[in-house]
Amino acid sequence: MEAVLAHLRGAIERGEYAIGAKLPSEAELCRTLEVSRPVLREALRALQTMGLTVSRTGKGTFVVASAVEDPTFGDYAASDLLEVRRHVEIPVAGYAARRRTPENLDHLTRLLDRMERETDTTAWAAMDTLFHLAVAEAAQNPVFRRVIEEIRDALARQSAFLNELGGRREQSDREHRAIVEALIDGCAHDAEEAMAHHIDRVATTLTDIVRPARPDTPVEGVSEA
């Protein structure tokens, strides 16, 4: 999927598909790129998340931008999510370290153990949002949980996107483990630092993904159109 995405994204960024142009049909792209339809559809969804294309029911996929600016996850742009997460989740982690109960810690530990064993991206992304909800619950303020609940779908979409294109799962598990360890220790400073590091790494991975593709880089495994 990553190779197909890189190929199509590069063609859009080079102007081979101009803004307003319709991409070839799925059947044609599958034949040209020699990939299955599920793989192609994943790549097309990623292009749409990046804001490069839009899918119109019954009409096809159309190019709407020539460069990636700010990916959108559900109802929210990535930049808006990151801004809110820095202002909410970092202090929430500090409150959670001071207020967490044994039940909170047990729930977080068991959830993290499941995440570290999970291999399915969709299932892992769903548990990722549960993890951040559980941290908010440990802060013992229902408003914090309501804020995370509001962006839960966007977080799951972003998580799946980063795992598919940025290989973030194992790194994210380690970052989550550091957050839980700080909560167990009851150290607000360490918890805030661990959450800040986690969100910074999310931002860095997003930046790496949206950086323009190098036009001279061959895409292994995908035949030229």
Secondary structure, 3 states (H helix, E strand, C coil): CHHHHHHHHHHHHCCCCCCCCECCCHHHHHHHHCCCHHHHHHHHHHHHHCCCEEEECCCEEEECCCCCCCCEECCEEHHHHHHHHHHHHHHHHHHHHHHCCHHHHHHHHHHHHHHHHCCCHHHHHHHHHHHHHHHHHHCCCHHHHHHHHHCHHHHHHHHHHHHHHHCCHHHHHHHHHHHHHHHHHCCHHHHHHHHHHHHHHHHHHHHHHHCCCCCCCCCCCCCCC
